């Protein structure tokens, strides 16, 4: 993947490192050391090559953020080609981009990816944990593999990404984290025991991380989308999609941009006093 010019050293948004005073206490950088607004900051989007992740990455690029995203190859899909298209679209916006393969289930790979982002783009300020999978099936037929892979990707992967950025966010006294849950965490349908459990786990993790990272001026929130018009929705039977539209108060399913804009809001200065919350973006589906 192309990388920024070698003379690119990051911008004025980088917080000064903590330093010792003449006393025994450690002086922390002021939160105001990070400029307001999106322009010049660095956002990481996991699973950012396609679908909702791509929409999130493009929304941050539109706002002037430099963007890093990771992806993995999936059976029957040329994700690498789609990642290149996403990267090209971002570069056309005039922002710096770093894209690489990274399986969020692999802790060492996650640590390497986050360090590469800091090196290539000059910092790290925003993390959106979007990477996730589904392997649906009746729970009495669900295999160990289907259970473990969904939980390891959706929950453990999210945890490992948060852990990887936490030290840097604490040192710079600034950070925004948004985790992608799902409406099934509260309203599961048939055949999604592993997916619903994983997305409920993401909500618990979100709230716990908000408590631990809040004193370091780090906001941690989640969004819980309903049905989104992505590649995965195209795999669902037509009657399922029509039923989702019927039960939505707004009478429609979400476009990826509908959710991406909400995520960008949670990462904005306008949401500086919002943390530990789950914002449902389901068109009123949960009201039925």
Secondary structure by P-SEA (a helix, b strand, c coil): ccccccccccccccccccccccccccccccccccccccccbbbbbcccccaaaaaaaaaaaaaccbbbbbbbbccccaaaaaaaaaaaaaaaacbbbbbbbbccccaaaaaaaaaaaaaacccccbbbcccccccccccccccaaaaaaaaaacaaaaaaaaaaaaaaaaaaccbbbbbbbcccccccccccaaaaaaaaaaaaaaaaaaaaaccccbbbbbbbbccccccccccccaaaaaaaaaaccccccccaaaaaaaaaaaacccccccccbbbbcccccccc
